[in-house]
Amino acid sequence: MADSDFRAQIKGFSLTTAEILYRLPDHPALLQSYVWQDYDLHPRFPKLLAFLEYWKKNLEGKLFKVTVAHRGLIQPAELKMLAADYRLN
């Protein structure tokens, strides 16, 4: 059986990483960094948005900034045409 991450990539999911900066509840002048990573659908990112909604409802650290990066891992192969054909015996 195929790996679940591979199946997600076939369905159009791409590896998504978000750096979440949030304010510490006891010291709001200080920022803390949290890195979230999962397979998500570009450009709407439903899993990331669901996580951020959960964060706002259940965690005390107020969100300051979210930076998102994503990369589709399955892409068409790059081909180079060669001018010659070499054979080894």
C-alpha positions as CSV (number, residue, x, y, z in Angstrom):
1,M,0.0,0.0,0.0
2,A,1.3,3.5,-0.9
3,D,2.4,5.9,1.8
4,S,-0.3,8.4,2.9
5,D,2.0,11.3,2.3
6,F,2.6,10.1,-1.3
7,R,-1.1,9.7,-1.8
8,A,-1.7,13.3,-0.6
9,Q,0.8,14.6,-3.1
10,I,-0.9,12.8,-5.9
11,K,-4.1,14.5,-4.9
12,G,-2.5,17.9,-5.2
13,F,-1.3,18.5,-1.6
14,S,2.1,20.1,-1.2
15,L,4.5,20.3,1.7
16,T,3.6,23.4,3.6
17,T,5.6,25.0,6.4
18,A,4.4,27.9,8.5
19,E,6.5,29.9,11.0
20,I,4.1,31.3,13.6
21,L,5.2,34.2,15.7
22,Y,3.1,34.7,18.8
23,R,3.2,36.8,21.9
24,L,4.0,35.1,25.2
25,P,0.9,35.2,27.5
26,D,2.8,36.3,30.6
27,H,5.1,38.7,28.7
28,P,3.2,40.2,25.7
29,A,6.3,42.3,24.7
30,L,8.2,39.0,23.9
31,L,7.7,36.9,20.8
32,Q,8.0,33.2,20.5
33,S,8.4,31.2,17.3
34,Y,6.5,27.9,16.4
35,V,7.0,25.9,13.2
36,W,4.0,24.0,11.8
37,Q,4.5,21.6,8.9
38,D,2.0,19.4,7.0
39,Y,0.7,18.6,3.6
40,D,-1.9,21.2,2.5
41,L,-3.7,22.5,-0.6
42,H,-2.2,25.6,-2.1
43,P,-3.4,28.5,-2.3
44,R,-6.2,28.2,0.3
45,F,-4.4,26.1,2.9
46,P,-7.4,24.7,4.7
47,K,-5.4,22.6,7.2
48,L,-3.3,25.6,8.2
49,L,-6.3,27.8,8.6
50,A,-8.0,25.2,10.7
51,F,-4.9,25.0,12.9
52,L,-4.8,28.7,13.3
53,E,-8.5,28.8,14.2
54,Y,-7.8,26.2,16.9
55,W,-4.9,28.2,18.1
56,K,-7.0,31.4,18.5
57,K,-9.8,29.6,20.3
58,N,-7.8,27.3,22.6
59,L,-4.3,28.8,23.2
60,E,-3.4,31.9,25.2
61,G,-0.6,33.2,23.0
62,K,-1.9,35.9,20.7
63,L,-0.8,35.5,17.0
64,F,1.6,38.1,15.8
65,K,2.7,37.0,12.3
66,V,2.4,33.9,10.2
67,T,4.9,33.2,7.3
68,V,4.0,30.4,4.9
69,A,6.1,28.5,2.5
70,H,5.1,25.5,0.3
71,R,6.7,23.3,-2.2
72,G,5.1,20.7,-4.5
73,L,7.4,17.7,-4.3
74,I,6.0,15.8,-7.3
75,Q,6.8,17.7,-10.5
76,P,7.5,16.8,-14.1
77,A,11.0,15.6,-14.6
78,E,13.5,17.9,-16.3
79,L,14.8,16.3,-19.5
80,K,17.9,17.3,-21.5
81,M,18.3,16.1,-25.0
82,L,21.8,14.8,-25.8
83,A,23.5,15.3,-29.2
84,A,25.0,11.8,-29.1
85,D,24.2,8.3,-28.1
86,Y,26.9,6.3,-26.2
87,R,26.9,2.5,-25.8
88,L,29.1,0.5,-23.5
89,N,29.7,-3.2,-24.2
